Each structure stands twice: as C-alpha cells, then as structure tokens.
C-alpha cells in the first residue's frame, strides 16, 4: 500500500511535469512564413503561420485568417500582445494568415507603382478570392487537410464569404467578424460617389491611396466616442494603439513615403456597392456553418447579415457589448476569442 502511494505520487508528479511542458509549448506557438505562387502570373502570396510548439509540421485543424482593409497586412492578426493567431495556436489550431495581392508582403499590382490616378481601383474582391483559392489549395496539400476553417475580418470577411459561397467543398466552418454584405451607410459612401451622378461610384477613384495611421485611427476614435460612460474611457489602451500603429506602418515594406503606406482602392470600390445596399455575392450560397461576430458600436458591420445566411448548415451571431470594429485590440477582446474558439472546436 505504501509502495502504491509512492507510485501514484510519482505518476502524478510526472503527469504534472509533462502537462507543464505541454502548456509551455502551447503558450509559445512557432512562427513560420511562406511565400507561394499566386493564381496569376507574377503574383507571389505571403502566408504567416502560428502552429503549436509541439507540432513538427502543419496539420490538424487549419484556420486561415483574411486581413481587413484598415490594417492591411496578415500581421493584423498577430500584433504583439494582441495576437489572435497565438490564441488559436494555443488552443491547438494551426493558424495561418494570408496577405492577398496588394497587401502586406505579397506582390503589389503594377498599378500600385504608377501614379495613383493612372489606373482604376486595384485589387477587387473577385481577384482576392482567387488568391484565397490558391492559398487554400496549398494548405490542403501541404497540411494534408480535406477542409479548412476560414476567418475573415471586415473587407477580409467579404472575401471570405465570397470564397465560401464559391467553394463549399473546401470550407469546414466560416467566421465573419465585423462583416459587411449589403446595407446603407451614406456617411461613408458620399465621399466616393460621382459628383455628377449621385449614387454611382466616382469614375476618378484612383488605383491606390498613400495614407498615414490616421486613416485607421480616425474611424476607430469616432466609434470609441460612441461608447459613453466609464466603458468608453478605457476600451482601448495606449499600448494597444501603439502596437497596432507599428504594425500598420510596417504593412508596406517598400512604401514611397516614410510614415505612410499604400492601400489598394479596389476594396473601397467593392464596399461602396455593399454600403449602398448592393451585395457583391449571394450569401445564401454559403453552406458552411457560419458565425458572425461584431461589436455593438461597429458602424461598418451589417446588422441584417444573419438573415441572409439561409443556406448555411448552421448560423449564429454574437454581438459583443462596448466594442467597435477593432474589437480584437480592445478591452472586451476575450469574448471574441472565446466565442470563435468554442465555435471552431464544436463538431
């Protein structure tokens, strides 16, 4: 009996040691970066991966994240101290983030090296969907995965929804965060309409814009101002703002103007249509189980989107209180992370 107790104690000690080691490994997901061929000649696509530390190669549950327009880089999901990728990897997922063409470390279209007004808006959602298809094909082969989970944020959620509608065989579950589909947002669209023909996109919209961090923080500040009372005072920390700003400024490694980055205007051309009540894809064609997440103060997100997911195997929506379009970097971010982990972990 005495021997049995010692054996049990030794076994528990060994288990505690192994559990602690696993926890440390899971808490420090490995970072890997890959560059793959895009679907069109000359296009190279950058992929960022965070996998559990104890996993030697990619595999298991694959989650692919698609970047927003506001922070135009895959690293938007891996901001130090606010990394969604590390959270997913810590839960056992193999988390990947894609830079679509014109974003982050992927190829810039030729039009983005010419004067902005010389070409029409660069990088439309239809082109980005082809980039996603190339990335998913790579992941399915490289990681031996039959299907992947797709997570899109903001304009990335537009692309994610389009891809899921076109490729139901490749998507296991779909998460759309701060998503848009088709509703009226006149205070955003008026600045992009044709002055001669209100209600139409301005034909003079340039191929790209060169913007400072204020292009991000201006709208963020505006939405934060709508959160009244004590919650609005500390929803975003100074550390979060500084970390996101650094990632924003690093999103264009070959920027022509220090302190500013190039962003393709194709996404805004698509959003003009969406924000004037004209969807650019059929949401009822989505077959995957779908989770919508948005902040209650997110003016960019479509509040009527859930009703259009009539073909989804399952559909649900979570509205996080005291949160904006940039919830990922705000005080209530844990609810976003927890809801998505739970949804993706369910059978």
Secondary structure by P-SEA (a helix, b strand, c coil): caaaaaaaaaaaaaaaaaaaaaaaaaabbbbbbbbbbcccccbbbbbbbbccccccccccbbbbbbbccccccccccccccccaaaaaaaaccbbbbbbcccccccccccccccccccccccccaaaaaaaaaaaaaaaaaaacccbbbbbbccaaaaaaaaaaaaccccccbbbbcccccbbbbccccccccccccccccccccccbbbbcccccaaaaaaaaaacccccccccccaaaaaaaaaaaaacccccccccbbbbbaaaaaaaaaaaaccccccccccccbbbbbbcccccccccccccccccccbbbbbbbccccccccccccaaaaaaaaaaaaacc
